[in-house]
Amino acid sequence: MKKEHKAGFVSIVGKPNVGKSTLMNRLVGETLSIISPKAQTTRHRIMGMLNSDDYQIVYSDTPGILEPKYALHEAMMNYVKVSLEDADVILLVIEYGEKFDPSVHEQFKKLKVPILLLVNKVDKSPKADRKEIIAYWKALIPAREVIPVSALTGENVDTILPTLLELLPVHPAYFPKDDLTNRSERFFAAEIIREKIFYNYSQEIPYSTEVGIEDFKDEEKILRIRATLFVERDSQKGILIGKGGTSLKKVGTEARADMERFFGKKVFLETHVKVAADWRKQKDKLRMFGYLE
């Protein structure tokens, strides 16, 4: 007898910097979401597909839930809202040591969608604490299961898939089985550059910078990419470029190396910096950068 095929959308949600992107990459087995030690690294909803003959799981990595300060934040929180609305299962990620925050977690009490609550970063915790942590969250959120995991080391992550498959509906695949993500190669080129900015700069620079791919030419032996890095002020432009262009060159060198691994071919990367004043607050500029329709 042929096994029934299961398919569904699984949304990974939680506060900023709890390890959602690291978890997504671990679950899919590919580096699709950029990561950094800084909060608010993820700005978009990024889908990653896990396929087999019997199932298709469409994971969504989402921005960390926060109180919006800019139009950019509002767009980011809309990605979270939509991902909760179309989810078949929610993976609510809490980090070890985190406490219930009504402004973030109260909404999950009302959802009818099954929730798996994942307590991440347990590689930093004594094993003796885990029963107490599980009991604490079970009492606060109606999750089907509370699972302690480490997205970084992979501890317990393999227990998530069997539980998900029990909860997902019987359904044909939503996407072709050879698809890995819903995002374009241009998108990932921009995200790789943005990740390097998060690692190489401090204070406001990573948050004030957006990357646009102006040209993406896939030739037989080389990928030629021209990228513009947009900042909000002239002073930020100077910091991003650095003395004699050294800072921008470092970002470009690191990004190109990652792109060559990601795309599997030689990459020529050209970068420029421009000012787009207060782009995080202006809806026309957010529309230009793909945050709004």
C-alpha positions in Angstrom: 0.0 0.0 0.0 1.4 3.4 -1.0 2.2 5.7 1.9 0.2 9.0 2.1 2.2 12.1 1.1 2.4 14.9 3.7 3.1 18.5 3.0 2.8 21.7 4.9 4.2 25.1 6.0 6.2 25.2 9.2 7.0 28.7 10.5 10.0 29.3 12.8 9.2 32.3 15.0 10.5 33.9 18.2 12.3 36.9 19.6 15.4 38.4 17.8 18.7 36.5 18.1 17.2 33.3 19.7 18.8 31.1 16.9 15.9 30.8 14.4 18.2 31.2 11.3 20.8 28.7 12.6 17.9 26.3 13.3 16.5 26.7 9.8 19.8 26.0 8.2 20.3 22.9 10.4 16.8 21.6 9.5 17.1 22.1 5.8 20.8 21.1 5.6 21.8 24.2 3.7 22.9 27.7 4.6 19.9 29.7 3.4 19.5 32.2 6.2 22.3 34.5 7.1 23.4 34.5 10.7 25.3 36.9 13.0 25.6 37.5 16.7 23.6 40.7 16.3 19.8 40.9 16.7 17.5 41.7 13.7 19.9 40.1 11.2 16.9 38.4 9.4 14.7 41.0 7.6 12.7 38.8 5.2 10.7 35.6 5.3 12.9 33.0 3.8 11.5 29.6 2.8 13.6 26.4 2.8 12.2 23.1 1.6 12.9 19.7 2.9 11.8 17.0 0.4 11.5 13.2 0.4 9.3 10.8 -1.6 6.8 10.9 1.3 6.8 14.5 2.4 7.6 18.2 1.7 8.2 20.5 4.6 8.3 24.2 3.7 10.1 25.9 6.6 9.9 29.7 7.0 12.6 31.6 8.8 11.2 34.9 10.0 12.4 38.2 11.5 12.6 38.3 15.3 9.4 39.6 16.9 9.8 43.2 18.1 8.0 46.4 18.7 8.3 48.4 15.4 10.3 51.7 15.4 10.5 52.2 11.6 8.5 51.3 8.5 11.1 48.6 7.9 10.2 47.0 11.2 6.5 47.1 10.3 7.3 45.3 7.0 9.4 42.7 8.9 6.6 42.1 11.4 4.1 41.7 8.5 6.3 38.8 7.3 5.8 37.2 10.8 2.1 37.8 10.8 1.6 36.2 7.3 3.8 33.2 8.3 1.7 32.6 11.4 -1.5 32.8 9.3 -0.5 30.2 6.7 1.4 27.8 9.1 0.4 24.2 9.5 2.8 23.9 12.4 4.6 26.6 14.4 8.1 26.2 15.8 8.3 28.7 18.6 12.0 29.2 19.5 12.9 30.3 23.0 16.5 30.6 24.1 17.8 29.0 27.3 17.3 31.5 30.2 14.5 33.4 28.4 11.3 34.1 30.4 7.7 34.6 29.3 7.2 38.0 27.7 3.5 38.9 27.3 4.2 41.4 24.5 5.7 38.5 22.4 4.4 35.2 23.8 0.7 36.0 24.8 -0.4 35.7 21.1 0.6 32.0 21.0 -1.9 31.1 23.7 -4.7 31.9 21.2 -3.5 30.2 18.1 -5.3 27.0 17.0 -2.3 25.8 15.0 -0.1 23.2 16.7 3.0 24.6 18.4 6.3 22.9 19.1 8.2 25.0 21.6 11.9 24.6 21.1 14.2 25.7 24.0 17.4 26.6 22.0 21.0 27.0 23.1 20.8 24.2 25.7 24.4 23.5 25.0 25.0 26.4 27.4 22.8 24.8 30.1 23.3 22.2 32.8 21.2 19.1 31.9 19.7 19.2 35.4 17.9 22.4 34.5 16.0 21.0 31.6 13.0 19.4 33.3 12.4 22.6 35.2 12.6 24.7 31.9 10.2 22.3 30.1 7.7 22.4 33.0 7.9 26.3 33.1 7.0 26.7 29.4 4.4 23.9 29.4 2.5 25.8 32.1 2.5 29.0 30.0 2.1 28.0 26.4 -0.2 25.2 25.0 2.6 23.6 23.0 2.2 20.0 21.8 5.8 19.4 23.0 8.6 21.4 24.6 11.9 20.2 23.2 15.3 21.3 24.4 17.7 21.7 21.4 20.9 23.2 20.3 20.7 24.5 16.7 24.4 25.2 16.9 25.6 21.7 17.8 22.6 19.8 16.5 21.7 18.3 19.8 18.1 16.9 19.8 17.3 18.6 16.4 16.7 15.2 14.9 13.7 14.7 17.2 11.9 17.6 15.5 11.2 15.9 12.1 9.3 12.8 13.3 7.0 15.1 15.5 6.4 17.4 12.6 5.5 14.6 10.3 2.8 13.5 12.7 1.3 16.9 12.7 1.4 17.8 9.0 -1.6 17.2 6.8 -1.9 14.7 4.0 -1.3 16.9 0.9 0.5 16.9 -2.4 3.8 18.9 -2.6 3.4 22.6 -2.9 6.6 23.2 -4.9 8.6 21.1 -7.3 10.6 18.5 -5.3 14.0 19.7 -6.6 13.3 23.2 -5.2 15.3 24.2 -2.1 13.9 27.7 -1.6 11.5 30.3 -2.9 14.2 33.0 -3.1 16.3 33.9 -6.2 20.0 33.7 -6.6 20.1 37.6 -6.6 18.5 37.5 -3.2 21.1 35.2 -1.8 24.0 37.2 -3.3 22.6 40.3 -1.5 22.1 38.4 1.8 25.7 37.1 1.7 27.0 40.7 1.4 24.7 41.8 4.2 25.9 39.1 6.5 29.5 40.3 6.1 28.4 43.8 6.9 26.9 42.5 10.2 30.1 40.7 11.1 32.5 43.6 10.1 30.7 46.7 11.4 29.2 47.8 14.8 26.6 50.2 16.1 24.1 51.5 13.4 26.0 50.5 10.2 24.6 47.0 9.8 21.0 48.2 10.5 21.3 51.2 8.3 22.7 49.3 5.3 20.7 47.6 2.5 22.1 45.7 -0.5 20.8 45.9 -4.0 22.0 43.6 -6.8 22.3 45.8 -9.9 23.7 43.2 -12.2 23.8 39.4 -12.1 25.4 37.8 -15.1 25.8 34.0 -15.0 28.4 33.2 -17.6 29.8 29.7 -18.3 32.9 29.9 -16.1 32.2 33.0 -13.9 29.3 34.8 -12.2 29.6 38.6 -12.5 27.8 40.5 -9.8 27.5 44.3 -9.3 26.1 45.3 -6.0 25.2 48.7 -4.5 25.3 49.1 -0.7 22.8 51.8 0.4 23.3 53.7 3.7 21.2 56.4 5.3 23.8 59.2 5.8 27.1 60.4 4.2 28.9 59.7 7.5 27.9 56.1 7.3 29.1 55.9 3.7 32.6 56.9 4.8 32.6 54.3 7.6 31.4 51.6 5.3 34.1 52.3 2.7 36.9 52.8 5.3 40.3 54.4 5.0 41.5 53.9 1.4 38.6 51.5 0.8 40.0 48.8 3.1 36.8 48.1 5.0 34.7 47.7 1.9 37.4 45.6 0.2 37.4 43.2 3.2 33.6 42.8 3.0 33.8 42.2 -0.8 36.6 39.6 -0.4 34.7 37.7 2.3 31.4 37.8 0.5 33.0 36.6 -2.8 34.5 33.6 -1.0 31.1 32.6 0.4 29.4 33.2 -2.9 31.8 30.9 -4.7 30.9 28.2 -2.2 27.2 28.9 -2.4 27.0 29.1 -6.2 29.7 26.6 -6.9 31.6 28.7 -9.4 34.0 31.6 -9.7 32.6 35.0 -8.8 33.6 38.5 -9.8 32.1 40.9 -7.3 32.0 44.7 -7.8 30.6 46.9 -5.0 29.6 50.6 -4.7 28.2 52.6 -1.9 25.3 55.1 -2.2 23.2 57.2 0.2 19.5 56.6 0.3 18.5 59.0 3.1 16.3 57.5 5.9 15.4 54.5 3.7 14.2 52.5 6.8 11.4 55.0 7.4 10.3 55.6 3.8 7.8 53.2 2.2 8.8 54.1 -1.4 12.4 53.0 -0.7 11.2 49.9 1.2 9.2 49.1 -1.9 12.3 49.6 -4.1 14.2 47.1 -1.8 11.4 44.5 -2.0 10.0 44.8 1.5 6.6 46.1 0.3 4.5 45.3 -2.8 
